[in-house]
Amino acid sequence: MKLGKKQELFMRLLPRLIDKAHSLGFEIRGGDLFRDPRIHGEHGKKRAYGHKKSNHKLKLAIDLNLFKNDEFIQTTEGHRQLGEWWEEQHEDCRWGGRFNDGNHYSLTHNGNK
């Protein structure tokens, strides 16, 4: 699937993810949805923000900061139920809990997650 169509699929699935989080009793504060793929300068130094093949840079990933009873859920285990649900929504859905990034929800593209 071409990148544009994959981005459209991600945006179609994203509201379902948010609705599911709410139905599980979570409140959400947004995390990273898009990371600028350009290299940023800081005091003359060049550095990249995030992994160079991050699907955030392709608009195919989001980090969701979940809260329950005003407590920030910082563990991968705390995201497990939502993450495993996400993986069932489409063959390209990936949850970061499989690679130690529990609040990461994405679609694969060209082998990247």
DRENVOPA-487580 format. One record per residue: residue in three letters; x, y, z of N, C-alpha, C in turn. Coordinates in nm, 3 decimals, padded with zeros to 5 digits. Layout:
<tivexs>
  rest      n_x      n_y      n_z     ca_x     ca_y     ca_z      c_x      c_y      c_z
   ALA        X        Y        Z        X        Y        Z        X        Y        Z
...
</tivexs>
This chain:
<tivexs>
  rest      n_x      n_y      n_z     ca_x     ca_y     ca_z      c_x      c_y      c_z
   MET   00.085  -00.118   00.000   00.000   00.000   00.000   00.090   00.124   00.000
   LYS   00.054   00.222  -00.080   00.133   00.345  -00.085   00.118   00.424   00.044
   LEU   00.219   00.509   00.071   00.224   00.583   00.196   00.097   00.666   00.220
   GLY   00.050   00.739   00.122  -00.068   00.823   00.141  -00.190   00.742   00.183
   LYS  -00.211   00.628   00.119  -00.324   00.542   00.155  -00.304   00.485   00.296
   LYS  -00.181   00.454   00.332  -00.153   00.403   00.467  -00.181   00.511   00.570
   GLN  -00.144   00.636   00.540  -00.174   00.748   00.631  -00.325   00.765   00.648
   GLU  -00.399   00.751   00.540  -00.545   00.761   00.548  -00.602   00.649   00.633
   LEU  -00.550   00.529   00.619  -00.595   00.416   00.701  -00.566   00.443   00.848
   PHE  -00.448   00.495   00.878  -00.412   00.525   01.016  -00.510   00.626   01.077
   MET  -00.542   00.730   01.002  -00.635   00.831   01.052  -00.777   00.775   01.068
   ARG  -00.812   00.677   00.987  -00.944   00.613   00.999  -00.949   00.525   01.124
   LEU  -00.837   00.459   01.157  -00.831   00.370   01.273  -00.808   00.443   01.405
   LEU  -00.742   00.558   01.398  -00.706   00.630   01.520  -00.825   00.667   01.609
   PRO  -00.936   00.717   01.556  -01.050   00.747   01.645  -01.101   00.623   01.718
   ARG  -01.094   00.508   01.653  -01.136   00.384   01.719  -01.045   00.352   01.837
   LEU  -00.916   00.376   01.819  -00.819   00.354   01.927  -00.850   00.445   02.046
   ILE  -00.876   00.569   02.018  -00.908   00.665   02.124  -01.039   00.627   02.193
   ASP  -01.140   00.590   02.115  -01.267   00.547   02.173  -01.248   00.423   02.261
   LYS  -01.166   00.329   02.216  -01.142   00.208   02.294  -01.072   00.242   02.425
   ALA  -00.975   00.332   02.420  -00.907   00.373   02.543  -01.007   00.431   02.643
   HIS  -01.097   00.515   02.595  -01.199   00.573   02.683  -01.292   00.465   02.738
   SER  -01.329   00.369   02.654  -01.419   00.263   02.701  -01.351   00.175   02.807
   LEU  -01.219   00.171   02.808  -01.144   00.095   02.909  -01.120   00.178   03.036
   GLY  -01.172   00.301   03.036  -01.162   00.385   03.155  -01.042   00.477   03.160
   PHE  -00.972   00.492   03.049  -00.855   00.580   03.044  -00.895   00.720   02.999
   GLU  -00.823   00.817   03.047  -00.819   00.950   02.988  -00.689   00.956   02.910
   ILE  -00.683   01.042   02.810  -00.566   01.046   02.722  -00.513   01.189   02.712
   ARG  -00.384   01.198   02.720  -00.314   01.321   02.684  -00.222   01.284   02.569
   GLY  -00.230   01.360   02.464  -00.155   01.325   02.344  -00.006   01.326   02.364
   GLY   00.058   01.239   02.290   00.203   01.237   02.282   00.242   01.269   02.140
   ASP   00.353   01.215   02.095   00.400   01.242   01.960   00.309   01.179   01.856
   LEU   00.266   01.261   01.762   00.197   01.210   01.644   00.288   01.226   01.523
   PHE   00.351   01.341   01.511   00.439   01.367   01.397   00.572   01.420   01.447
   ARG   00.678   01.365   01.396   00.812   01.415   01.423   00.870   01.465   01.292
   ASP   00.913   01.587   01.292   00.972   01.646   01.173   01.095   01.566   01.133
   PRO   01.097   01.514   01.012   01.209   01.430   00.969   01.338   01.506   00.941
   ARG   01.330   01.638   00.937   01.451   01.715   00.910   01.543   01.713   01.032
   ILE   01.670   01.733   01.007   01.765   01.742   01.118   01.758   01.883   01.174
   HIS   01.748   01.892   01.306   01.739   02.020   01.373   01.875   02.059   01.429
   GLY   01.905   02.186   01.428   02.030   02.234   01.486   02.008   02.286   01.626
   GLU   02.103   02.263   01.712   02.096   02.315   01.848   02.235   02.366   01.884
   HIS   02.249   02.497   01.893   02.378   02.560   01.923   02.488   02.510   01.829
   GLY   02.455   02.502   01.701   02.553   02.461   01.601   02.570   02.312   01.587
   LYS   02.506   02.234   01.672   02.516   02.088   01.664   02.399   02.035   01.584
   LYS   02.423   01.928   01.511   02.314   01.864   01.438   02.272   01.740   01.513
   ARG   02.142   01.724   01.526   02.088   01.604   01.590   01.953   01.572   01.526
   ALA   01.920   01.447   01.523   01.790   01.405   01.472   01.700   01.376   01.591
   TYR   01.573   01.404   01.574   01.475   01.378   01.679   01.415   01.240   01.655
   GLY   01.443   01.147   01.742   01.391   01.012   01.728   01.470   00.929   01.629
   HIS   01.432   00.804   01.618   01.498   00.712   01.526   01.479   00.758   01.382
   LYS   01.582   00.745   01.302   01.572   00.797   01.166   01.465   00.728   01.082
   LYS   01.426   00.605   01.117   01.321   00.535   01.043   01.189   00.531   01.120
   SER   01.172   00.623   01.213   01.050   00.626   01.294   00.927   00.649   01.208
   ASN   00.823   00.571   01.232   00.698   00.592   01.158   00.624   00.717   01.203
   HIS   00.667   00.778   01.313   00.615   00.910   01.349   00.648   01.010   01.238
   LYS   00.764   00.994   01.177   00.808   01.085   01.071   00.729   01.064   00.942
   LEU   00.659   00.951   00.934   00.575   00.921   00.818   00.426   00.944   00.847
   LYS   00.396   00.995   00.966   00.258   01.018   01.010   00.180   00.886   01.019
   LEU   00.250   00.783   01.067   00.190   00.651   01.083   00.202   00.599   01.225
   ALA   00.228   00.687   01.321   00.243   00.643   01.460   00.201   00.755   01.553
   ILE   00.157   00.713   01.672   00.121   00.808   01.776   00.161   00.748   01.910
   ASP   00.204   00.833   02.000   00.226   00.794   02.139   00.108   00.848   02.219
   LEU   00.042   00.760   02.293  -00.071   00.801   02.376  -00.030   00.795   02.523
   ASN  -00.048   00.904   02.593  -00.020   00.909   02.736  -00.152   00.883   02.807
   LEU  -00.162   00.764   02.866  -00.285   00.720   02.932  -00.284   00.757   03.079
   PHE  -00.403   00.790   03.130  -00.422   00.822   03.271  -00.544   00.746   03.321
   LYS  -00.536   00.695   03.443  -00.649   00.634   03.509  -00.651   00.684   03.652
   ASN  -00.765   00.739   03.693  -00.777   00.799   03.827  -00.667   00.904   03.850
   ASP  -00.643   00.985   03.749  -00.542   01.091   03.752  -00.399   01.040   03.765
   GLU  -00.378   00.909   03.749  -00.244   00.852   03.757  -00.193   00.824   03.616
   PHE  -00.073   00.874   03.585  -00.009   00.854   03.455   00.037   00.709   03.445
   ILE  -00.010   00.640   03.343   00.027   00.499   03.321   00.159   00.497   03.245
   GLN   00.266   00.466   03.314   00.399   00.473   03.254   00.456   00.338   03.213
   THR   00.386   00.231   03.245   00.440   00.099   03.215   00.381   00.042   03.087
   THR   00.457  -00.042   03.023   00.407  -00.114   02.907   00.289  -00.200   02.947
   GLU   00.298  -00.263   03.063   00.190  -00.350   03.110   00.058  -00.273   03.123
   GLY   00.067  -00.148   03.163  -00.052  -00.065   03.176  -00.121  -00.036   03.043
   HIS  -00.049  -00.053   02.934  -00.103  -00.032   02.799  -00.144  -00.162   02.732
   ARG  -00.114  -00.275   02.795  -00.129  -00.405   02.729  -00.269  -00.430   02.670
   GLN  -00.372  -00.409   02.747  -00.507  -00.439   02.697  -00.540  -00.356   02.573
   LEU  -00.507  -00.228   02.577  -00.532  -00.141   02.461  -00.440  -00.179   02.345
   GLY  -00.314  -00.206   02.375  -00.219  -00.242   02.270  -00.254  -00.370   02.198
   GLU  -00.295  -00.471   02.273  -00.333  -00.596   02.210  -00.461  -00.581   02.130
   TRP  -00.552  -00.498   02.179  -00.673  -00.468   02.101  -00.634  -00.401   01.969
   TRP  -00.543  -00.304   01.974  -00.498  -00.232   01.855  -00.443  -00.328   01.750
   GLU  -00.363  -00.423   01.793  -00.302  -00.518   01.700  -00.406  -00.601   01.624
   GLU  -00.524  -00.616   01.681  -00.630  -00.694   01.617  -00.709  -00.614   01.513
   GLN  -00.689  -00.484   01.504  -00.772  -00.400   01.418  -00.736  -00.407   01.271
   HIS  -00.611  -00.440   01.241  -00.567  -00.448   01.101  -00.434  -00.522   01.100
   GLU  -00.407  -00.589   00.993  -00.282  -00.666   00.985  -00.157  -00.579   00.998
   ASP  -00.166  -00.450   00.970  -00.050  -00.361   00.980  -00.041  -00.288   01.113
   CYS  -00.137  -00.306   01.202  -00.133  -00.238   01.332  -00.025  -00.299   01.420
   ARG   00.057  -00.213   01.478   00.162  -00.258   01.568   00.155  -00.179   01.698
   TRP   00.181  -00.249   01.807   00.185  -00.188   01.939   00.328  -00.192   01.990
   GLY   00.374  -00.079   02.042   00.512  -00.066   02.089   00.547  -00.151   02.208
   GLY   00.448  -00.208   02.276   00.476  -00.296   02.388   00.555  -00.419   02.347
   ARG   00.555  -00.448   02.218   00.632  -00.562   02.168   00.781  -00.529   02.156
   PHE   00.813  -00.399   02.164   00.955  -00.359   02.155   00.987  -00.250   02.258
   ASN   00.933  -00.267   02.379   00.965  -00.183   02.496   00.930  -00.035   02.477
   ASP   00.817  -00.008   02.412   00.769   00.129   02.393   00.617   00.126   02.407
   GLY   00.569   00.099   02.527   00.430   00.065   02.552   00.326   00.165   02.509
   ASN   00.361   00.293   02.500   00.260   00.392   02.463   00.259   00.424   02.313
   HIS   00.327   00.342   02.235   00.343   00.362   02.090   00.242   00.274   02.014
   TYR   00.166   00.338   01.925   00.067   00.270   01.843   00.092   00.312   01.699
   SER   00.105   00.216   01.608   00.146   00.252   01.473   00.093   00.154   01.369
   LEU   00.119   00.189   01.243   00.102   00.099   01.131   00.239   00.073   01.071
   THR   00.262  -00.049   01.027   00.389  -00.078   00.961   00.390  -00.016   00.822
   HIS   00.510   00.012   00.775   00.528   00.061   00.638   00.669   00.027   00.594
   ASN   00.680  -00.047   00.487   00.811  -00.088   00.435   00.898  -00.152   00.543
   GLY   00.836  -00.232   00.628   00.908  -00.303   00.732   00.932  -00.225   00.859
   ASN   00.901  -00.096   00.860   00.921  -00.014   00.980   00.793  -00.013   01.062
   LYS   00.810   00.002   01.193   00.694   00.007   01.281   00.700   00.127   01.370
</tivexs>
